[in-house]
């Protein structure tokens, strides 16, 4: 994907560049893809995305690509956080340096969409910034799936993905969805440089293990620990975005949160593509990163078909 699309963080600029990128690959707006932005959307089912975007003047833009295959059985959602400070749950400086790469999930999903025109793809571009209007820990947000208590503002990706799921599943109610994002499962992905996947699908888990053993593909299944029993909730909310007893640094906890909104999902954490395999950040992880991520997403999709 274009270097500009990975390094840019201004929502208007990234939106414009993504439109140009799709046009340069032969796609026509309103025919091959649609764009929904905060300034033209009046619905209340984007309340979680709007909460994340508040510190950036409420700006967000959702791209729905390949929305023409009425028989689609599987779709993709990519996390498009253009810059992630962690919000008021502020990241350390060392963890914030490369956060313009927090939209790698969206970059991978878009490039996948260009290669597989029969598979619908949704990505939302948004920033998670700090400021007087920023989303607050302890805030309650009424979403389409119920009331969500924001316990940690650095768990923003799952909030956006939850609403992108609705965009996709409103159009395709029975669709199986693979979500792709930098969810920073530090226990494995960041330390190995490998993408990992949280899934309840035993066949997919085994195929990932077998492919790794043969050297055919480098993606590893995450296995649940006791987090399944720990989707916490406040008395005044239906679900917390993060269980503070365990923190937000887990693909499995994000997976369980997203399953609260839609159950037929698989969550691919590509945070490992931001490191050199030792946990050290790659300051310029562009060459080959998107292609590698697309290849492994293709493997996941093939395994599910």
ABEGO torsion letter per residue (X at the ends): XBAAAAABABAAAAAAAAAAAAAAAGBBBGAABBBBBAAABABAAAAAAAAAAAAAGGBBBBBBBGBABAABABBBBBBABABBAGEABBBBAAAAAAAAAAAAAAAAAAAAAAABAABBBBBBBBBBBBEAABBBBGBBBBBAAEBBBBABAAAAAAAAAAAAAAAAAAABAABBBBBBBBAGBAAAAAAAGBBBBBBABAAAAAAAAAAAAAGABBBBBBBBBAAAAABBBBAABABBABBAAAEABBAAAAAAAAAAABABBBBBBAAAAABAGAGBBBABAABGAAAAAAAAAAAAAAAAX
